């Protein structure tokens, strides 16, 4: 009503002035000025009164009347306009939500994807949920989430998300919604089509020259039920025909011999790839066309030279086979190595998120320590092996970060001679990953401190800790122990052993 009354008053003022003034030029000038004021007022249309003050100690229900107008304003205002006002309204809506006992929002895992694209999309998702609940009184969790996704997608497709640009994830999510399949993404039944797989290639051609053999494949899934559980497996039919399982969404083949290939990738939220979705892409690398005179002359030489040529050709083939095996081993090793940093980064960001919500000062200290740790990690990440002393330095830096969280409830004991540390080598980040797994899978309390004991001799290093299992178990070791074991298998025949012995978990790694 206030908006309508303001518009009406401007129109009345214009009408009175038009009746009173007779000069055509003067009428034109006044009309332009008043039109500008009117246009600015309508564009702004700010939903909160000037004397508005949100008081968290008073009855929040008296502010509910402002929520839907505020959400409407946010949904109708371009992202690059009224940024201060948008921030003010976002804060009001979220603060109102926090103290309102009638509405609750549990942010699903996939909502962090929206925040990663642009934090305003996450606000639009939450506020669309709130508006839907207030207007319909429907608190069904799936309906509320669909309403939130619609709020975000409508804003993205309206063109108001100025500066955001085109985003493949949002474009594909919009297409799913346009096809009327958005609700299926929330369907938990066994045969539901709740996962979509998208494969992007570095080029769309089907045939390539011999020297055009650098191929990069990127793939991702849209899954709104268990997005963090999505796991991929891929193979290149015609090159290496065994499935490789990964959580990474990218793979590169830098040098492929001539031939016809089919890249296959599957995605599923189940570790056994039940109900997996698959995408494929086929292409051909052409053979080189040899036109040199020596190739023609070889066909005309005597039988002796022909036999000699066959022998040399066979030797070259054997050499190429050996080279191909070596390249496959190196590719597999580099692939395993590339998993280490993303795994650690994922867990580090989860820890930082928890600290931000509890203690911002500790979060700042944690971030600074994390930066220094990554500086050291980057210095050694490209190495196949590092000195044990360098690995211990990285571990101590990482452990100081964790001590900031757990204090004396977490203790590290290292009993290794300086001679062993300066002479022996280990694969990079192995100790950091093992300590990270100990912290992940055990209860840490002040009454029963978690003690991690590390010792070594000339041949091996031993990491042990008493087991204090959590009531709610987290996912398995993942790329931790399995990754370490596979990397050792590519470097040495010395075994890696680990297991539970009399309530003590022990890992033994060979020193190289």
PEGI-V565247 format. One line per field, one symbol per residue. psi: psi as a letter, one per 30 degrees, with the letter a starting at -180 (. if undefined). burial: 1 if it has 24 or more other ideal C-beta (glycine too) atoms within 12 Angstrom, else 0. A space follows every 10 residues. Layout:
BEGIN
psi->???
burial->???
END
This chain:
BEGIN
psi->eeeeeeeeee eeeeeeeeee kfkeeeeeee eeeeeeeeee eeeehkfkle gkjkjffljf fffeffeeee eeeeffklfg kheeeeeeee eeeeeeeegk ffkkkjjlef ffeeeeekff eeeeeeeeee eeeeefgkgk eeeeeeeeee eeeeeeffgf ikfeakkeee eeeeeeeegg gefffgjgle gkigkkkkkk lflglfklle ghhjkkkkll kjkgeieffk klklljkfdj hkkkklfkgk kkjejklklk ljkkkkklgk fghkhkkkkl kklkjllkjk glefeeeeff lleeeeeeee eeeeeeeeee eeeeeeeeee eeeeeeeffe eeeeeeeeee eeeeeefeje eeeeeeeeee eeeeeeefff efkellkeee eeeeeeeeee eeefefbffk kkkkikleee efelllkkge eeeeeeeeee glkjlfeikj kkkkllaffl kkklkkkikk ejkllafbgc eeeeeeeeff flfklkkllk jhgkkkkjkk k.
burial->0000000001 0000000000 0000000000 0001000000 0000111100 0001000001 0011011111 1111111010 0100010011 0111011001 0010100101 1011001101 1111111111 1111000000 0101111111 1111110001 1001000011 0111011000 0111110000 0001111110 1000000100 0010101111 1111101001 1111110011 0001111111 1010011000 1011111110 0000011110 1010100000 0000000000 0000000000 0000000000 0000000100 1110111111 1111011100 1100100000 0110010011 0011011001 1000111111 1111111111 1111110001 1101010001 1001111111 1111111111 1111000001 1111110001 1111101100 0000001111 1011111101 1000010100 0000111111 11
END
